[in-house]
Amino acid sequence: MPRPLPVEPHRILLIKSHSAGIGDILRSSAAWAVLKKRWPDAELHLVFLTRWPGYPSEALIRDHHLLASAHFLPMQEGRFAGMRGVGPRIWRRLLPELRRIAQEVQPDLIIDHEPFGVETSIAARWVRRFCAAPTVGVNQVQGRGWLYDYAGPGLQEYARRHELPWPMDYTERDFAALAALGLERDGQRIVLQETEAGHAFREMLQARLPADRPIIGLNIGCGTVDAVTRRPPMGLLVAVAQRLHQEYFHQLLLMGAPNERTINAEFMAACASFLGGQEDIIDLSGETTLSELTGAIASCDVFVSSDSGPYHMAIGLGVPTVALFNFPNAEACHQHARMFFTAPSNVSNICSAIVNAAERKERVMGL
């Protein structure tokens, strides 16, 4: 017998797993925003079963303005009886932590957003033992819906019902579970606010930025080995920078993690013949935490990025964004960004989009 859904939930526990990348977790913020629109007074508490404990995204997500708390619980996989999964030793550590969180939060609604695997399903049912909350999940495979009090459709069925392309925008995944509650995305973008650390960094940065020209942020990005294939071609980036230098008075602000200093230095060296050094370009790679990066991105009139974490952060912050993709990736697309594939013939179109986005922000800010 399913437990009844609360009319006005006060504390909602959200369970996630999968990737700890900032873009992947931040995608869920669209669902958080929809939950807060429906129940403005409800507290949202995130439990993330992570295979990457200590990932930099954790600090930023803990500061997210829509979350009352965020708990990152290490979950190491292994092989048991020939199958990949989480073994007894890990569960002996996880279950007491989940019980503690359940007793502290006392949720009246539990939502498992993960469509695959059994770990989050077990976590949802375990937490349910220590409170009166019903569980909501995704009926991704036959019989999985029986593990919850209420279940939304599998991802492909969700996409079919909403006439979405497949594969669909990754942000939509969380709404498969919310469909069981009758909640729709309705165009909600992902959301992020400048943090206190970000605001302090932006205030400090103002002294280094000119007041008489728009700021174009550039995140070449993709510093991890497995993501280098998403880095835009250097020749294209230099061609865009040269065209902008010739046609548009601006300040270029480079972003990046410490391990991206090398690629930023390569870009600046390639642009040295036409850029005037500190007067035209500032490199912030390695100078910011993810939290401080919210302030650096918020300083920009337009943000240009590869398919990487800062790209998603810029969308969440509402900064006009131009994204550069090396290959189609529907799951990483946002309807709130201008998307371009990195063909050389796109230089003029990319430059036009950057200028138009920067001028659009100027017009909006001037209203």
Secondary structure as UniProt FT lines:
FT   STRAND          11..16
FT   HELIX           22..26
FT   TURN            27..28
FT   HELIX           29..38
FT   TURN            40..41
FT   STRAND          43..50
FT   TURN            53..54
FT   HELIX           57..62
FT   TURN            65..66
FT   STRAND          69..74
FT   STRAND          78..80
FT   TURN            81..82
FT   STRAND          83..85
FT   HELIX           88..105
FT   STRAND          109..112
FT   HELIX           119..128
FT   TURN            129..130
FT   STRAND          135..139
FT   TURN            142..143
FT   HELIX           144..147
FT   STRAND          150..153
FT   HELIX           155..161
FT   TURN            162..163
FT   HELIX           170..172
FT   HELIX           173..178
FT   HELIX           179..181
FT   TURN            186..187
FT   HELIX           196..205
FT   HELIX           206..208
FT   STRAND          215..219
FT   HELIX           225..230
FT   HELIX           234..247
FT   STRAND          251..254
FT   HELIX           258..260
FT   HELIX           261..270
FT   TURN            271..274
FT   HELIX           277..279
FT   STRAND          281..283
FT   TURN            285..286
FT   HELIX           290..298
FT   STRAND          302..306
FT   HELIX           309..317
FT   STRAND          321..325
FT   HELIX           330..332
FT   TURN            335..336
FT   STRAND          338..341
FT   HELIX           344..346
FT   HELIX           347..365
//
